[in-house]
Amino acid sequence: MRLFAKISDPDLFLKMIYEAGTAFYSTIKGNEVEAIYFSSNRTIYFKDEMTPAQYQNLKAQAYPVETISIDNTCNQVEISQLMEE
């Protein structure tokens, strides 16, 4: 069984990224962040505001990217570190 979660609780998101996996994040504007975490049995998508301490915690555990997009039709997540023109 796999977990796919969409959440807006920053503490819950940060607690769930303990397992061997990879996390990516993108700052939207101000304190609003979009992040996604992948492991062998879970995908967790986060979008909402974070406190400065939560954001520093995220930066310590995740890789910065320019964009994160979810394609529900293909059951696929795309991230890009490239600046889109």
MMTF fields as JSON, N, C-alpha, C and O atoms, coordinates in Angstrom:
{
  "mmtfVersion": "1.0.0",
  "mmtfProducer": "UNKNOWN",
  "numBonds": 339,
  "numAtoms": 340,
  "numGroups": 85,
  "numChains": 1,
  "numModels": 1,
  "chainsPerModel": [1],
  "groupsPerChain": [85],
  "chainIdList": ["A"],
  "bondAtomList": [4, 2, 8, 6, 12, 10, 16, 14, 20, 18, 24, 22, 28, 26, 32, 30, 36, 34, 40, 38, 44, 42, 48, 46, 52, 50, 56, 54, 60, 58, 64, 62, 68, 66, 72, 70, 76, 74, 80, 78, 84, 82, 88, 86, 92, 90, 96, 94, 100, 98, 104, 102, 108, 106, 112, 110, 116, 114, 120, 118, 124, 122, 128, 126, 132, 130, 136, 134, 140, 138, 144, 142, 148, 146, 152, 150, 156, 154, 160, 158, 164, 162, 168, 166, 172, 170, 176, 174, 180, 178, 184, 182, 188, 186, 192, 190, 196, 194, 200, 198, 204, 202, 208, 206, 212, 210, 216, 214, 220, 218, 224, 222, 228, 226, 232, 230, 236, 234, 240, 238, 244, 242, 248, 246, 252, 250, 256, 254, 260, 258, 264, 262, 268, 266, 272, 270, 276, 274, 280, 278, 284, 282, 288, 286, 292, 290, 296, 294, 300, 298, 304, 302, 308, 306, 312, 310, 316, 314, 320, 318, 324, 322, 328, 326, 332, 330, 336, 334],
  "bondOrderList": [1, 1, 1, 1, 1, 1, 1, 1, 1, 1, 1, 1, 1, 1, 1, 1, 1, 1, 1, 1, 1, 1, 1, 1, 1, 1, 1, 1, 1, 1, 1, 1, 1, 1, 1, 1, 1, 1, 1, 1, 1, 1, 1, 1, 1, 1, 1, 1, 1, 1, 1, 1, 1, 1, 1, 1, 1, 1, 1, 1, 1, 1, 1, 1, 1, 1, 1, 1, 1, 1, 1, 1, 1, 1, 1, 1, 1, 1, 1, 1, 1, 1, 1, 1],
  "groupList": [{"groupName": "MET", "atomNameList": ["N", "CA", "C", "O"], "elementList": ["N", "C", "C", "O"], "formalChargeList": [0, 0, 0, 0], "bondAtomList": [1, 0, 2, 1, 3, 2], "bondOrderList": [1, 1, 2], "singleLetterCode": "M", "chemCompType": "L-PEPTIDE LINKING"}, {"groupName": "ARG", "atomNameList": ["N", "CA", "C", "O"], "elementList": ["N", "C", "C", "O"], "formalChargeList": [0, 0, 0, 0], "bondAtomList": [1, 0, 2, 1, 3, 2], "bondOrderList": [1, 1, 2], "singleLetterCode": "R", "chemCompType": "L-PEPTIDE LINKING"}, {"groupName": "LEU", "atomNameList": ["N", "CA", "C", "O"], "elementList": ["N", "C", "C", "O"], "formalChargeList": [0, 0, 0, 0], "bondAtomList": [1, 0, 2, 1, 3, 2], "bondOrderList": [1, 1, 2], "singleLetterCode": "L", "chemCompType": "L-PEPTIDE LINKING"}, {"groupName": "PHE", "atomNameList": ["N", "CA", "C", "O"], "elementList": ["N", "C", "C", "O"], "formalChargeList": [0, 0, 0, 0], "bondAtomList": [1, 0, 2, 1, 3, 2], "bondOrderList": [1, 1, 2], "singleLetterCode": "F", "chemCompType": "L-PEPTIDE LINKING"}, {"groupName": "ALA", "atomNameList": ["N", "CA", "C", "O"], "elementList": ["N", "C", "C", "O"], "formalChargeList": [0, 0, 0, 0], "bondAtomList": [1, 0, 2, 1, 3, 2], "bondOrderList": [1, 1, 2], "singleLetterCode": "A", "chemCompType": "L-PEPTIDE LINKING"}, {"groupName": "LYS", "atomNameList": ["N", "CA", "C", "O"], "elementList": ["N", "C", "C", "O"], "formalChargeList": [0, 0, 0, 0], "bondAtomList": [1, 0, 2, 1, 3, 2], "bondOrderList": [1, 1, 2], "singleLetterCode": "K", "chemCompType": "L-PEPTIDE LINKING"}, {"groupName": "ILE", "atomNameList": ["N", "CA", "C", "O"], "elementList": ["N", "C", "C", "O"], "formalChargeList": [0, 0, 0, 0], "bondAtomList": [1, 0, 2, 1, 3, 2], "bondOrderList": [1, 1, 2], "singleLetterCode": "I", "chemCompType": "L-PEPTIDE LINKING"}, {"groupName": "SER", "atomNameList": ["N", "CA", "C", "O"], "elementList": ["N", "C", "C", "O"], "formalChargeList": [0, 0, 0, 0], "bondAtomList": [1, 0, 2, 1, 3, 2], "bondOrderList": [1, 1, 2], "singleLetterCode": "S", "chemCompType": "L-PEPTIDE LINKING"}, {"groupName": "ASP", "atomNameList": ["N", "CA", "C", "O"], "elementList": ["N", "C", "C", "O"], "formalChargeList": [0, 0, 0, 0], "bondAtomList": [1, 0, 2, 1, 3, 2], "bondOrderList": [1, 1, 2], "singleLetterCode": "D", "chemCompType": "L-PEPTIDE LINKING"}, {"groupName": "PRO", "atomNameList": ["N", "CA", "C", "O"], "elementList": ["N", "C", "C", "O"], "formalChargeList": [0, 0, 0, 0], "bondAtomList": [1, 0, 2, 1, 3, 2], "bondOrderList": [1, 1, 2], "singleLetterCode": "P", "chemCompType": "L-PEPTIDE LINKING"}, {"groupName": "TYR", "atomNameList": ["N", "CA", "C", "O"], "elementList": ["N", "C", "C", "O"], "formalChargeList": [0, 0, 0, 0], "bondAtomList": [1, 0, 2, 1, 3, 2], "bondOrderList": [1, 1, 2], "singleLetterCode": "Y", "chemCompType": "L-PEPTIDE LINKING"}, {"groupName": "GLU", "atomNameList": ["N", "CA", "C", "O"], "elementList": ["N", "C", "C", "O"], "formalChargeList": [0, 0, 0, 0], "bondAtomList": [1, 0, 2, 1, 3, 2], "bondOrderList": [1, 1, 2], "singleLetterCode": "E", "chemCompType": "L-PEPTIDE LINKING"}, {"groupName": "GLY", "atomNameList": ["N", "CA", "C", "O"], "elementList": ["N", "C", "C", "O"], "formalChargeList": [0, 0, 0, 0], "bondAtomList": [1, 0, 2, 1, 3, 2], "bondOrderList": [1, 1, 2], "singleLetterCode": "G", "chemCompType": "PEPTIDE LINKING"}, {"groupName": "THR", "atomNameList": ["N", "CA", "C", "O"], "elementList": ["N", "C", "C", "O"], "formalChargeList": [0, 0, 0, 0], "bondAtomList": [1, 0, 2, 1, 3, 2], "bondOrderList": [1, 1, 2], "singleLetterCode": "T", "chemCompType": "L-PEPTIDE LINKING"}, {"groupName": "ASN", "atomNameList": ["N", "CA", "C", "O"], "elementList": ["N", "C", "C", "O"], "formalChargeList": [0, 0, 0, 0], "bondAtomList": [1, 0, 2, 1, 3, 2], "bondOrderList": [1, 1, 2], "singleLetterCode": "N", "chemCompType": "L-PEPTIDE LINKING"}, {"groupName": "VAL", "atomNameList": ["N", "CA", "C", "O"], "elementList": ["N", "C", "C", "O"], "formalChargeList": [0, 0, 0, 0], "bondAtomList": [1, 0, 2, 1, 3, 2], "bondOrderList": [1, 1, 2], "singleLetterCode": "V", "chemCompType": "L-PEPTIDE LINKING"}, {"groupName": "GLN", "atomNameList": ["N", "CA", "C", "O"], "elementList": ["N", "C", "C", "O"], "formalChargeList": [0, 0, 0, 0], "bondAtomList": [1, 0, 2, 1, 3, 2], "bondOrderList": [1, 1, 2], "singleLetterCode": "Q", "chemCompType": "L-PEPTIDE LINKING"}, {"groupName": "CYS", "atomNameList": ["N", "CA", "C", "O"], "elementList": ["N", "C", "C", "O"], "formalChargeList": [0, 0, 0, 0], "bondAtomList": [1, 0, 2, 1, 3, 2], "bondOrderList": [1, 1, 2], "singleLetterCode": "C", "chemCompType": "L-PEPTIDE LINKING"}],
  "groupTypeList": [0, 1, 2, 3, 4, 5, 6, 7, 8, 9, 8, 2, 3, 2, 5, 0, 6, 10, 11, 4, 12, 13, 4, 3, 10, 7, 13, 6, 5, 12, 14, 11, 15, 11, 4, 6, 10, 3, 7, 7, 14, 1, 13, 6, 10, 3, 5, 8, 11, 0, 13, 9, 4, 16, 10, 16, 14, 2, 5, 4, 16, 4, 10, 9, 15, 11, 13, 6, 7, 6, 8, 14, 13, 17, 14, 16, 15, 11, 6, 7, 16, 2, 0, 11, 11],
  "groupIdList": [1, 2, 3, 4, 5, 6, 7, 8, 9, 10, 11, 12, 13, 14, 15, 16, 17, 18, 19, 20, 21, 22, 23, 24, 25, 26, 27, 28, 29, 30, 31, 32, 33, 34, 35, 36, 37, 38, 39, 40, 41, 42, 43, 44, 45, 46, 47, 48, 49, 50, 51, 52, 53, 54, 55, 56, 57, 58, 59, 60, 61, 62, 63, 64, 65, 66, 67, 68, 69, 70, 71, 72, 73, 74, 75, 76, 77, 78, 79, 80, 81, 82, 83, 84, 85],
  "secStructList": [7, 7, 3, 3, 3, 3, 3, 7, 7, 2, 2, 2, 2, 2, 2, 2, 6, 6, 1, 1, 3, 3, 3, 3, 3, 3, 3, 3, 3, 6, 6, 3, 3, 3, 3, 3, 3, 3, 3, 1, 1, 3, 3, 3, 3, 3, 3, 3, 3, 7, 7, 2, 2, 2, 2, 2, 2, 2, 2, 2, 2, 1, 3, 3, 7, 1, 3, 3, 3, 3, 3, 6, 6, 6, 6, 3, 3, 3, 3, 3, 7, 1, 7, 7, 7],
  "xCoordList": [0.848, 0.0, 0.896, 1.937, 0.497, 1.234, 0.382, -0.848, 1.066, 0.392, 0.652, 1.797, -0.405, -0.279, -1.077, -2.295, -0.392, -1.059, -0.852, 0.237, -1.897, -1.826, -2.167, -3.279, -1.203, -1.416, -1.017, -0.274, -1.528, -1.18, -0.647, -0.472, -0.391, 0.152, 1.672, 2.162, 2.426, 3.879, 4.537, 5.485, 4.066, 4.653, 4.455, 5.372, 3.289, 3.018, 3.934, 4.52, 4.061, 4.938, 6.361, 6.974, 6.895, 8.279, 8.488, 9.567, 7.483, 7.594, 7.561, 8.123, 6.911, 6.749, 7.95, 7.991, 8.917, 10.047, 11.274, 12.395, 11.047, 12.138, 12.697, 13.865, 11.916, 12.248, 13.211, 13.322, 13.897, 14.806, 13.998, 13.212, 14.189, 13.47, 14.108, 15.176, 13.465, 13.984, 12.88, 11.743, 13.215, 12.247, 12.74, 13.942, 11.795, 12.07, 11.135, 10.027, 11.585, 10.724, 10.929, 11.961, 9.905, 9.928, 9.214, 8.116, 9.839, 9.205, 8.283, 8.71, 7.021, 6.041, 6.111, 6.426, 5.822, 6.003, 5.859, 5.061, 6.617, 6.562, 6.924, 7.972, 6.051, 6.275, 5.621, 5.673, 5.003, 4.301, 5.285, 6.097, 5.184, 6.108, 5.32, 4.243, 5.865, 5.343, 6.453, 7.601, 6.13, 7.149, 6.558, 5.35, 7.445, 7.004, 8.089, 9.28, 7.662, 8.559, 8.229, 7.059, 9.252, 9.081, 9.878, 11.017, 9.302, 10.032, 9.423, 8.567, 9.862, 9.38, 7.889, 7.266, 7.305, 5.882, 5.045, 3.882, 5.606, 4.786, 5.229, 6.405, 4.226, 4.42, 3.593, 2.387, 4.242, 3.552, 3.751, 4.879, 2.64, 2.662, 2.208, 1.2, 2.963, 2.649, 2.58, 3.407, 1.574, 1.493, 0.799, -0.39, 1.534, 0.999, 2.162, 3.284, 1.874, 2.903, 3.668, 3.139, 4.927, 5.777, 6.374, 6.594, 6.631, 7.351, 8.819, 9.248, 9.59, 11.015, 11.747, 12.61, 11.421, 12.072, 11.704, 12.568, 10.427, 9.999, 10.678, 11.098, 10.783, 11.424, 12.905, 13.411, 13.603, 15.011, 15.141, 16.08, 14.221, 14.199, 14.004, 14.696, 13.069, 12.827, 14.073, 14.474, 14.689, 15.893, 17.025, 17.831, 17.089, 18.133, 17.89, 18.818, 16.632, 16.277, 15.879, 15.72, 15.714, 15.15, 16.002, 16.829, 15.778, 16.493, 15.61, 14.418, 16.176, 15.383, 15.171, 16.073, 13.967, 13.638, 12.829, 12.291, 12.744, 11.974, 10.482, 9.657, 10.136, 8.72, 8.446, 9.301, 7.229, 6.707, 5.317, 4.485, 5.055, 3.717, 3.283, 4.091, 1.994, 1.412, 0.479, -0.419, 0.685, -0.176, -0.955, -0.445, -2.199, -3.01, -3.417, -3.669, -3.488, -3.861, -2.797, -3.115, -1.532, -0.431, 0.136, 1.052, -0.422, 0.062, 1.564, 2.359, 1.914, 3.315, 3.53, 2.664, 4.682, 5.083, 6.308, 7.226, 6.318, 7.464, 8.058, 7.343, 9.37, 10.077, 11.09, 11.554, 11.43, 12.427, 13.294, 12.788, 14.599, 15.536, 15.881, 16.634, 15.347, 15.643, 14.706, 13.516, 15.228, 14.391, 13.602, 14.192, 12.282, 11.431, 11.391, 11.253, 11.51, 11.472, 10.184, 9.977],
  "yCoordList": [-1.176, 0.0, 1.242, 1.258, 2.261, 3.522, 4.64, 4.597, 5.639, 6.818, 7.986, 8.242, 8.702, 9.988, 10.971, 10.842, 11.961, 12.917, 14.332, 14.683, 15.138, 16.571, 17.245, 17.099, 17.993, 18.566, 20.032, 20.52, 20.726, 22.135, 22.388, 23.541, 21.334, 21.449, 21.297, 20.193, 22.38, 22.29, 21.341, 20.645, 21.293, 20.381, 18.919, 18.109, 18.588, 17.235, 16.886, 15.804, 17.793, 17.544, 17.279, 16.297, 18.145, 17.997, 16.712, 16.122, 16.272, 15.023, 13.8, 12.76, 13.914, 12.766, 12.528, 11.507, 13.422, 13.237, 12.661, 13.128, 11.652, 11.026, 9.802, 9.464, 9.156, 7.894, 8.138, 9.265, 7.103, 7.23, 7.677, 6.905, 8.893, 9.473, 10.792, 11.133, 11.535, 12.809, 13.85, 13.574, 15.047, 16.146, 17.302, 17.546, 18.008, 19.185, 20.297, 20.035, 21.542, 22.655, 23.827, 23.959, 24.668, 25.893, 26.975, 26.756, 28.135, 29.255, 29.949, 30.332, 30.112, 30.732, 32.247, 32.941, 32.762, 34.177, 34.371, 33.693, 35.281, 35.505, 34.246, 33.646, 33.847, 32.638, 31.397, 30.322, 31.535, 30.4, 29.504, 29.966, 28.202, 27.217, 26.077, 25.715, 25.522, 24.307, 23.272, 23.557, 22.081, 21.049, 19.683, 19.469, 18.763, 17.389, 16.446, 16.725, 15.321, 14.311, 12.971, 12.598, 12.239, 10.915, 9.884, 10.144, 8.738, 7.575, 6.348, 6.471, 5.184, 3.968, 3.727, 3.06, 4.267, 3.989, 5.227, 5.1, 6.425, 7.615, 8.784, 8.964, 9.562, 10.845, 11.844, 11.666, 12.891, 13.876, 15.246, 15.707, 15.889, 17.218, 18.226, 18.024, 19.317, 20.371, 21.712, 22.009, 22.519, 23.883, 24.75, 24.573, 25.685, 26.636, 27.453, 27.374, 28.236, 29.061, 28.285, 27.359, 28.678, 28.122, 29.259, 30.357, 28.982, 29.948, 29.941, 29.005, 30.963, 30.951, 29.703, 29.167, 29.243, 28.044, 26.796, 25.964, 26.661, 25.526, 25.574, 24.544, 26.765, 26.92, 26.534, 25.879, 26.923, 26.542, 25.022, 24.434, 24.391, 22.938, 22.29, 21.329, 22.809, 22.289, 22.433, 21.481, 23.608, 23.835, 22.875, 22.514, 22.463, 21.543, 20.112, 19.306, 19.802, 18.432, 18.262, 17.132, 19.358, 19.27, 20.048, 20.881, 19.753, 20.418, 21.504, 21.279, 22.677, 23.737, 23.456, 22.98, 23.759, 23.625, 24.836, 25.564, 25.047, 26.168, 25.853, 26.691, 24.641, 24.289, 22.867, 21.985, 22.674, 21.363, 21.275, 22.155, 20.222, 20.064, 18.605, 17.684, 18.424, 17.094, 16.829, 17.626, 15.713, 15.28, 14.069, 12.949, 14.303, 13.213, 12.203, 11.043, 12.614, 11.701, 10.624, 9.443, 11.043, 10.097, 9.569, 8.746, 10.053, 9.655, 9.93, 9.052, 11.189, 11.572, 12.958, 13.828, 13.157, 14.458, 14.895, 14.107, 16.161, 16.71, 17.854, 18.733, 17.825, 18.937, 19.451, 18.706, 20.726, 21.299, 22.281, 23.13, 22.164, 23.138, 24.189, 25.119, 24.06, 24.99, 26.177, 26.018, 27.368, 28.561, 28.478, 28.367, 28.529, 28.499, 29.877, 30.882, 29.924, 31.219, 31.384, 32.409],
  "zCoordList": [0.0, 0.0, 0.0, 0.657, -0.724, -0.789, -0.234, -0.276, 0.287, 0.813, -0.113, -0.487, -0.489, -1.16, -0.33, -0.206, 0.243, 1.119, 0.603, 0.147, 0.678, 0.414, 1.726, 2.234, 2.284, 3.607, 3.655, 2.803, 4.672, 4.871, 6.285, 6.679, 7.043, 8.393, 8.311, 8.07, 8.506, 8.347, 9.342, 8.98, 10.574, 11.557, 11.146, 11.279, 10.66, 10.195, 9.029, 9.002, 8.067, 6.917, 7.375, 6.957, 8.229, 8.68, 9.481, 9.42, 10.226, 10.978, 10.07, 10.411, 8.922, 8.038, 7.125, 6.438, 7.095, 6.183, 6.904, 6.704, 7.735, 8.481, 7.767, 7.956, 6.982, 6.342, 5.175, 4.692, 4.727, 3.579, 2.366, 1.818, 1.962, 0.835, 0.47, 0.979, -0.405, -0.878, -0.839, -1.221, -0.379, -0.318, -1.169, -1.278, -1.768, -2.594, -2.147, -1.679, -2.294, -1.916, -2.87, -3.527, -2.916, -3.7, -2.896, -2.383, -2.792, -2.101, -3.087, -4.176, -2.714, -3.604, -3.469, -4.436, -2.286, -1.988, -0.489, 0.157, 0.051, 1.493, 2.247, 2.008, 3.162, 3.955, 3.359, 3.957, 2.18, 1.58, 0.833, 0.032, 1.125, 0.586, -0.039, 0.436, -1.1, -1.709, -1.589, -1.929, -1.112, -0.922, -1.216, -1.118, -1.58, -1.822, -1.34, -1.479, -0.77, -0.236, -0.87, -0.956, -1.319, -1.925, -1.147, -0.759, -0.92, -0.416, -1.084, -1.961, -0.673, -1.329, -1.149, -1.975, -0.068, 0.162, 0.444, 0.826, 0.266, 0.497, -0.369, -0.685, -0.73, -1.4, -0.611, -0.441, -0.13, 0.691, 0.068, -0.11, -0.26, -0.869, 0.175, 0.852, 0.3, 1.254, 0.527, -0.335, 0.893, 0.377, 1.412, 1.678, 1.994, 2.96, 3.503, 3.003, 4.53, 5.137, 6.193, 6.808, 6.396, 7.44, 8.251, 7.739, 9.517, 10.341, 9.899, 9.224, 10.264, 9.91, 10.43, 9.735, 11.625, 12.171, 11.361, 11.083, 10.983, 10.161, 8.796, 8.268, 8.233, 6.922, 6.997, 6.086, 8.057, 8.22, 8.354, 7.817, 9.056, 9.181, 7.816, 7.479, 7.033, 5.686, 4.827, 4.157, 4.838, 4.028, 4.394, 3.537, 5.653, 6.095, 5.594, 5.533, 5.234, 4.857, 3.394, 2.932, 2.659, 1.31, 0.308, 0.678, -0.956, -2.049, -2.655, -2.868, -2.936, -3.565, -5.05, -5.739, -5.531, -6.952, -7.39, -6.555, -8.658, -9.203, -9.243, -8.878, -9.688, -9.819, -9.354, -9.436, -8.864, -8.494, -9.118, -8.897, -9.895, -10.466, -10.357, -10.477, -10.128, -9.972, -11.139, -11.411, -11.833, -12.922, -12.425, -12.429, -11.996, -11.457, -12.514, -12.188, -13.763, -14.838, -15.035, -15.175, -15.045, -15.242, -13.927, -13.92, -12.81, -11.494, -11.374, -11.039, -11.662, -11.741, -11.151, -11.253, -10.536, -10.02, -10.791, -11.015, -11.198, -11.912, -11.101, -10.621, -10.957, -10.342, -11.351, -12.215, -11.235, -12.139, -11.378, -10.643, -11.553, -11.005, -12.041, -11.751, -13.236, -14.313, -14.27, -14.0, -14.535, -14.621, -15.914, -16.989, -15.833, -17.013, -17.643, -16.945, -18.947, -19.651, -20.414, -21.063]
}
